[in-house]
Amino acid sequence: MREYKTQMEAAKNGIITPEMKTVAEKEQMDAEKLRELVAKGWVAIPANVNHTSLSAEGIGAGLKTKINVNLGISGDCKNYDVEMQKVDMALKFGAEAIMDLSNYGKTNTFRRELVAKSPAMIGTVPMYDAIGYLEKDLLEITAEDFLKVVRAHAEEGVDFMTIHAGINRRAVEAFRRDPRKMNIVSRGGSLLFAWMMMTGNENPFYEHYDEVLDILREYDVTISLGDALRPGCIDDSTDAGQISELIELGALTERAWARDVQVMVEGPGHMAMNEIEANMKLQKRLCHNAPFYVLGPLVTDIAPGYDHITSAIGGAIAAASGADFLCYVTPAEHLRLPDLSDVKEGIIASKIAAHAADIAKGVPHARDLDNKMAEARHNVDWDEMFKICIDPEKARAYFESTPPADRHTCSMCGKMCAVRTTNMILEGKEVKFCSEK
């Protein structure tokens, strides 16, 4: 029996947990420095006591930017075998977190298998599961029912949960005073908004927030404070609804920390590039430097089928400006449930954005692999290049699809390869193209 309930409680009491040691080793950081960051809430280590297969990761200040992969079934796509293949894909490419967003039927069997299998952090949105889990329509669900679903997910081993506690009556008033083009695009947020409007009651996750925190503390679940009023198009960004909710999330962050519950705060979905940096700094200020988890942001609304690219652009800017955790977006965003190919494209785009941001913000050792790649390219060592790159299989397939006559070059430049030419001159050799012997 451990002597602390949560990672934050341990950190506040000077205890370096096994999970902190794991994260410190991965980040090449002093464990005591990490403990101090966890104690302040600037770093979260989502680690449910029942997730025994977890390889702990840290999210927050001074650490590498992490990525999350969304998956799960819907009423139109109910194949759990395919979703487990997506899990395998996420683990293969190094995603640090997987969120099960299943919203149809009884999902707990899949979730238990996911927790048992995955060394990555597991997240959920209990609001999505409420109707199927409780077998009740939205209007029939009570505040106590919602808490039952939160407890069930915690017992199953989920490491972090998106809880839309910030869309309270005050935030709704701000949203309704300032009309939007897209209104509410958060699935969980829209369900809570509908429940509040139909029942006349306050948001149950806000009204019973202390009870939610009690459940999360018992299992050391990190609360990911959901942004129900995130902008769903670039014209809605940084409006009264978004900022009003963000202010509420800042207050909820401090209440969670006071109960030793770790916090992440979720951020905007669609936003023009010139607004992103200011939004990241505003969030960090209003939410007391809690780790920031963003969906994108998507920097334009006109690229369905390519939103992994619009998201990667926004994600790179966001992370370079202070965001700590990127939720991937696939080419299928806004169109359909992603297939395996979509999932891969989304993961790779997000990994590129996260890594590029880490280089920009000077995360220690972020450049190490890039420097190794430069050395391999200098030596025209293709096998070493393929080992280092994010997607070795694709890189090798591209190279070998049009093989060069000379393996010391590629088929783009052939013998006119700039690296080959310069290396030869610096080695004292003569460069010839027409009569090379």
Secondary structure as UniProt FT lines:
FT   HELIX           7..12
FT   TURN            13..14
FT   HELIX           18..27
FT   HELIX           31..40
FT   STRAND          43..44
FT   TURN            49..50
FT   TURN            52..53
FT   STRAND          59..60
FT   TURN            61..62
FT   STRAND          66..71
FT   HELIX           80..92
FT   TURN            93..94
FT   STRAND          97..100
FT   HELIX           108..117
FT   STRAND          121..124
FT   HELIX           126..134
FT   HELIX           138..140
FT   HELIX           143..156
FT   STRAND          160..163
FT   HELIX           169..177
FT   HELIX           187..199
FT   HELIX           204..207
FT   HELIX           209..219
FT   STRAND          222..225
FT   TURN            228..229
FT   HELIX           234..236
FT   TURN            237..238
FT   HELIX           240..258
FT   TURN            259..260
FT   STRAND          263..267
FT   HELIX           273..286
FT   TURN            287..289
FT   STRAND          292..295
FT   TURN            304..305
FT   HELIX           307..320
FT   TURN            321..322
FT   STRAND          325..327
FT   TURN            331..335
FT   HELIX           340..360
FT   TURN            361..362
FT   TURN            364..367
FT   HELIX           368..378
FT   TURN            379..380
FT   HELIX           382..388
FT   HELIX           392..401
FT   TURN            407..408
FT   TURN            411..413
FT   HELIX           414..416
FT   HELIX           418..426
FT   TURN            427..428
//
